[in-house]
Amino acid sequence: MVKISPLAVATALAVATNVDAFVGQRSYLSRTVGKLHMSAYPTSHEDILWTPSIKTGERDEILGPLTKYCEDLYSVTRRKTRTVSCGPINFGSDHPIVRQTMATTDTANVDASIDQIMRCADKGFDLVRITVQGRREANAAAKIREGLFKKGYDIPLCADMHFQPVVAQLV
């Protein structure tokens, strides 16, 4: 009985289905791409599939013509959105763009976080995001909010958290 490695099976499938490890299916290409193997990394510009240049017309032949991607290149238009309030700040198309930043202090260090957030507010930021990884930071966020109110700062705080629905409800 012949033993076949998983890499050999994957390579055979890729060749049979005309799939390249780095660029996916290559059936639409009219040019050749440098030799690539599943175990190799690109080492030069020839090893990477670049989007064809619009100057040569090849891009339009493969992907179709470019269309207008914005109404005007010289003015900014915001699409209409509803208003959402966060403390004294209103978000949405009828309001100025909100300037926000992220605190870099350890959220559990309440005093350092309060000082940094006050400096951000003094520099003109409208909202500060703080990292909340667990219950300890959620409890610290409440202390930070209380400390900011005591010092006369009502800048909104945003808890930046991931995959912690129970902790999110605490904040």
Secondary structure, 3 states (H helix, E strand, C coil): CCCCCHHHHHHHHHHHCCEECCCEECCCCCCCCCCCCCCCCCCCHHHCCCCCCCCCCHHHHHHCCCCCCCCCCCCCCCCCCCCEEECCEEECCCCCCCCEEECCCCCCCHHHHHHHHHHHHHCCCCEEEEECCCHHHHHHHHHHHHHHHHCCCCCCEEEECCCCHHHHHHC
